[in-house]
């Protein structure tokens, strides 16, 4: 048995199918505090990583909220998709590796962000998260309700935001502003044609 398969790091059947397609793939990995996206292009001499971006990069666009959240995942996917398009990549297959595929997860939020940027990411609509979850409205509603009912619990739950002078209730507005900044940076750029 191959070491990477034994360690639970590579699904060789899925990888072989993607390599045989000779199309770029968008590799999405998550941790508790970060989303990591790579766009890897097929080459006969070996795969080439064209884009390598972490959700920490969103700080450049003034996004200071938690890097592992649903809105952060969507935004980093949106950024990665725009970066891929600017490098001439038009289509990328989703590669989530051996991570558990859960309907509406942050993995699919990142994939939807890439797709909404204009990158062709073939993915079914039934597995994608709702627009309220992507924009952070669910977090804002919960924060508002919690602030009214239990201020101490609100302070504990949102201590990271309070410490960094962020308001969880304003996340949807900040989400729209950050998406607009990313779009503004890439909308005027010429996109390479393959």
C-alpha positions in Angstrom: 0.0 0.0 0.0 1.3 3.5 -0.8 2.5 5.6 2.1 0.4 8.7 1.3 -2.8 6.5 1.0 -2.0 4.7 4.2 -1.5 8.0 6.0 -4.9 9.2 4.6 -3.3 12.0 2.5 -4.0 11.0 -1.1 -6.9 9.3 -2.9 -5.1 8.0 -5.9 -8.2 7.0 -7.8 -9.7 10.5 -7.7 -6.3 12.0 -8.4 -5.7 9.8 -11.5 -9.2 10.8 -12.9 -8.3 14.5 -12.5 -4.8 14.0 -14.0 -6.3 12.2 -17.0 -8.7 15.1 -17.6 -5.6 17.3 -18.3 -7.5 20.2 -16.8 -6.5 22.5 -14.0 -7.8 21.7 -10.5 -8.7 23.9 -7.6 -7.5 22.3 -4.4 -9.2 23.5 -1.3 -8.0 22.6 2.2 -9.3 23.9 5.5 -8.1 24.1 9.1 -9.8 25.7 12.1 -8.4 29.2 11.4 -7.6 29.2 7.7 -8.6 28.2 4.2 -5.9 27.3 1.7 -6.5 27.3 -2.0 -4.2 26.2 -4.8 -4.9 26.2 -8.5 -2.8 23.5 -10.0 -2.4 23.2 -13.8 -1.7 20.0 -15.6 1.6 19.6 -17.4 3.2 16.5 -19.0 6.4 17.2 -17.1 4.6 17.5 -13.8 1.8 19.6 -12.2 2.4 23.3 -11.8 1.0 25.3 -8.9 -0.3 28.5 -10.5 -2.1 30.0 -7.5 -1.3 29.5 -3.8 -3.4 31.6 -1.5 -4.5 31.5 2.2 -7.4 33.3 3.8 -4.9 35.5 5.7 -4.4 37.3 2.3 -7.9 38.8 2.8 -6.3 41.3 5.3 -5.0 43.1 2.2 -8.7 43.8 1.4 -9.4 45.0 5.0 -11.2 41.7 6.0 -10.2 41.1 9.6 -12.8 38.5 10.6 -12.1 34.8 11.4 -10.1 33.2 8.6 -11.9 29.8 8.8 -15.5 31.1 8.6 -18.0 30.6 5.8 -17.7 34.2 4.5 -13.9 34.0 4.6 -14.0 30.8 2.6 -16.2 32.3 -0.1 -14.0 35.5 -0.3 -10.8 33.5 -0.6 -12.4 31.4 -3.3 -13.5 34.5 -5.1 -10.0 35.9 -4.9 -8.4 32.6 -6.1 -10.8 32.4 -9.0 -10.0 36.0 -10.1 -6.3 35.2 -9.8 -6.7 32.1 -11.9 -8.6 33.9 -14.6 -5.9 36.6 -14.7 -3.3 33.8 -15.3 -5.4 32.4 -18.2 -7.0 29.5 -16.5 -10.7 29.3 -17.5 -11.8 25.9 -16.0 -10.7 24.0 -12.8 -12.1 20.8 -11.3 -12.7 20.8 -7.6 -10.3 18.8 -5.5 -11.2 18.4 -1.8 -8.9 15.4 -1.3 -9.8 13.1 1.6 -11.7 15.8 3.5 -15.3 14.9 4.4 -17.8 16.1 1.8 -20.6 17.8 3.7 -23.4 19.7 2.0 -23.1 23.4 2.6 -19.6 23.3 4.1 -16.8 25.9 3.9 -15.2 23.8 1.2 -18.2 24.4 -1.1 -18.4 28.0 -0.1 -14.8 28.5 -1.3 -15.7 26.6 -4.6 -18.8 28.8 -5.0 -16.6 31.9 -4.6 -14.3 30.7 -7.3 -17.2 29.9 -9.6 -18.8 33.4 -8.9 -15.6 35.0 -10.0 -16.1 33.6 -13.5 -13.9 30.6 -13.2 -15.7 27.5 -14.6 -15.9 25.1 -11.6 -18.3 22.3 -12.4 -20.3 21.7 -9.2 -23.9 21.0 -8.5 -26.1 23.7 -6.9 -27.7 21.3 -4.4 -24.4 21.0 -2.4 -23.7 24.7 -2.1 -24.4 26.8 1.0 -27.1 29.4 1.1 -26.5 33.1 0.4 -27.2 34.1 4.0 -24.5 31.7 5.2 -22.0 32.9 2.6 -22.5 36.6 3.4 -22.4 36.0 7.2 -26.0 37.0 7.8 -26.5 33.9 10.0 -23.5 35.0 12.2 -24.9 38.6 12.4 -28.4 37.5 13.4 -27.0 35.1 16.0 -24.8 37.9 17.4 -27.7 40.4 17.6 -29.9 37.9 19.4 -27.2 36.8 21.8 -26.2 40.4 22.6 -29.8 41.1 23.6 -30.4 38.0 25.6 -27.0 37.2 27.3 -24.3 39.9 27.2 -21.8 37.8 29.1 -22.1 34.9 26.7 -21.9 37.3 23.7 -18.6 38.7 25.1 -17.2 35.1 25.5 -18.5 33.9 22.1 -17.3 36.9 20.1 -14.2 37.8 22.2 -11.9 37.6 19.1 -14.1 40.2 17.4 -14.3 42.4 20.5 -10.6 42.3 21.0 -10.0 43.4 17.4 -12.7 46.1 17.4 -14.9 44.2 15.0 -18.7 43.9 15.2 -20.1 40.5 14.3 -23.4 42.3 13.5 -21.7 44.2 10.7 -20.2 41.2 9.0 -22.6 41.1 5.9 -21.8 44.8 5.1 -18.0 44.2 5.5 -18.4 41.0 3.3 -20.0 43.1 0.5 -17.3 45.7 0.8 -14.4 43.2 0.7 -16.0 41.4 -2.3 -16.3 44.7 -4.1 -12.6 45.5 -3.4 -11.5 42.2 -4.8 -13.7 42.6 -7.8 -12.4 46.1 -8.4 -8.8 45.0 -8.4 -9.4 42.3 -11.0 -12.2 43.6 -13.1 -10.0 46.1 -15.0 -7.2 43.6 -15.7 -6.8 42.0 -19.1 -7.3 38.3 -18.8 -4.9 36.1 -20.7 -6.4 33.8 -23.3 -5.2 30.2 -23.5 
